Amino acid sequence: MKYIAYYRKSTEAEDRQLLSLDSQEREALSLAEKHNLLITKTFKESMSAKSAGRPLFNEMMKTIQSGKADRIVCWKLDRLARNFIDGGLIIDMLQNGVIKEIQTSEGVHKQGDDVMLMAIKFGMANQYSRNLSVDVKRGNREKLSRGGWPNRAPLGFLNDKATRTLIIDPARAKYIPRAFELYLTGSHGFKEISDTLYNEGFRTRTGKIANKSYIQRILSSIFYTGIMEREGKYYQGIHQPLISKETFEKAQDVMNGRSHPRPQRLFFPLRGFMKCENCGCALTASLKKGHHYYYCTGNREGCNEHKSYMREIYLYDKVSDILNGIAFSERKIELMYKAAKSESHSNNIYSEQILNTLQTQLNSLKTKESLLLDTFLAQQITKDLYDAKILALHNERISIEKQIQETKSKQPVNVLEPTKKVFLEASRAKNEFLDGDDFKKRKVLENLCWNLSIKEKNIYTASLKSPFDLMIKTPKNADFTTLCG
């Protein structure tokens, strides 16, 4: 009597299975030892049985049909099938004696047994699978509506099992915006981006190079903007965006042929941020004798700045001096932040009182809406009056919710946190600029700088973005309250 052992689970994820393949095998071997069963071949499959077409299951059935074995041992019948096609095939082969016996932990099924019970078990397994699918889809929709991602984290993120949320993958997240940057230069196709990222250290989760189709999927995924898509419907995610919506839309325009960026074979990180103080013309750049040089593009009367060429590395020092002007001691920022946070405690108490009052008003609206509905259903008021009253309550709700939102945004702690973040970004900008590659240098300037005017090979004026334009004027000995102001 030759037995085939069959073990199956629906997914490769160990933590999502009631009983793993190894556990099923231990159960079956224990069963075989107990009844002296000779197992001649073993099949282990990680695939759902709700539809026909499992490769290893089909191979097992062919092995039995060839006469090499005529008995099966498995944990439960639902391991064999959760669909009527495979289930019907097993019943038919058992009835006709092709399969002599099926041993499970729940009992033995033989040729002469009433197959009605087996058919019911396969039917129950099928219905369980259908119900499970409906429940999973409903649960996924609910999680999506709350901003959560119900599946495995996309590349650049990790699943945090403790909080069941997505967190940034420190090893790979930085390559996502880098891929978009390269693509939007117009000089990098999917293959070039793949090679460039690989040379810079990017690997997939399996440690391999991200091929062209992989790169295309990254550039086509709106997920990295903070928006999740499922079945054509968008959901606002609570995960941290890796790129802006504007960057994503530019990439889609290029990919779909709606935009054709001019190829940038040479990348000059400072180009576009500098202008001539004398004539107002922009400074351009070129490659000469292996070095990047910047110079005025104009030749207007009275302006000789176009004759002055400045090496890029020379300008790096000038830019770093500007960035040094907005750098504050991180230790001082932390100390002043804690002091300001302590001072803001009393103000927060007052804000909390306001929020409690508004929340009470909001809760009272629910009571009013419920009473109004009861009155309408009791036919004590007309539908027109009900509609007018319910609209007024709705508008009042919107007004109160807006007040709550504004009050929360003005709480001192809510102001201090982003202020601290901005000052830390400014303090680290110089080192990030000097230590980063050309793309990082440009990114720092894009975040902080509008333009720099050049006169006699020096930065004459520096126009920084808000709030960095205020920082450069702030005394280094200012306290955190002054910084926030």
Secondary structure by P-SEA (a helix, b strand, c coil): cbbbbbbbbcccccccccccaaaaaaaaaaaaaaacccccbbbbbcccccccccaaaaaaaaaaaaccccbbbccccccccccaaaaaaaaaaaaaccccccccccccccccccaaaaaaaaaaaaaaaaaaaaaaaaaaaaaaaaccccccccccccccccccbbbbccccaaaaaaaaaaaacccccaaaaaaaaaaacccccccccccaaaaaaaaaccccccbbbcccbbbbbcccccccaaaaaaaaaaaacccccccccccccccccbbbccccbbbbbbbcccbbbbbbcccccccccccccccaaaaaaaaaaaaaaacccaaaaaaaaaaaaaaaaaaaaaaaaaaaaaaaaaaaaaaaaaaaaaaaaaccccaaaaaaaaaaaaaaaaaaaaaaaaaaaacaaaaaaaaaaaaaaaaaaaaaaaaccaaaaaaaaaacccbbbbcccccccccccaaaaaaaacccccccccccc
